Amino acid sequence: MSAVTVADRDVALIDLLDRLLQGGVVIQGQITLCAADIDLVALDLRVVVSAIDRLAAPK
Amino acid sequence: MSVLVYAISRDDARAPAAAELQEICAAGLRALAEPVREPLRADLAQLVRYEETVETVMAHHTILPMRFGSVVEDENRVRALLTSRRREFAAALAHLDGAVEFGVQATHAAAAPGEPAAASGAAYLHARLIEQQARRELRDWLDDTLRETARERVVRAAPSPGHPASVSAAYLVDHGQEPAFVERLTELADRAEHRLSWSGPWPPYSFVGGLEA
């Protein structure tokens, strides 16, 4: 992610989640994280990201 | 002991991929792994560390990145996986040689229709059609400028609250084409016809979709 700028940090976080949790080679039956774990971490990060969004765009 | 597999590369004579990783080799392929002693946690720190490790390996080798959480029961099972899927893995590595992935998100500039009142099924369908059309326009808008400098691309709808007409695209770009690709991205963003953001270079997570081991 060397080309990512600070302004793109929130985008990069979402992109990171999408790639690590939905992309990549899948080994059948070997993903040990349960779906609830993944949903939780995704939700956490999206909340953080939308908070950053609001901070970055003061009215 | 169980191992967490980060990536698969060719088992060539080049320098080790990353000092801290264990190399499990079979059938001309090499899995880069790490022993796991406790259940894996999917928190941000772990995800970032995982990504950094994969990127370290990517700097020197063509790789197939694994989805986060690929824990295999032992080394022998990893060797068996490499052996049984060697043809597909070798073909995928050849396809990805010398390329990286970029992520591009675009949101249509036209006012989002928003969630239609559930009162009318026809209004709902109409709104969905407008969104679909907007996503097609976005895809073409991106492709017109970017496609020429990319080896391959995948695109999917990526609606978010308030922004139903959004797409998320991934482009596979040759190392040599990176500056040209980024220049075109910047040009697109500057034109400001639609909202655009991008990230990269990434390991090719979005271009190994058909591979299940």
Interface residues (C-beta under 8 A of the other chain):
Chain A: M1 S2 A3 V4 D8 V11 A12 D15 L16 L17 D18 R19 L20 L21 Q22 G23 G24 V25 V26 I27 Q28 Q30 I31 T32 L33 D37 I38 L40 V41 D44 L45
Chain B: V5 I8 P39 L40 R41 A42 D43 L44 L47 V48 Y50 E51 E55 L64 P65 M66 R67 F68 G69 S70 V71 V72 L81 G103 Q105 S168 V182 S197 W198 S199 G200 P201 W202 P203 Y205 S206 V208 G209 L211 E212 A213
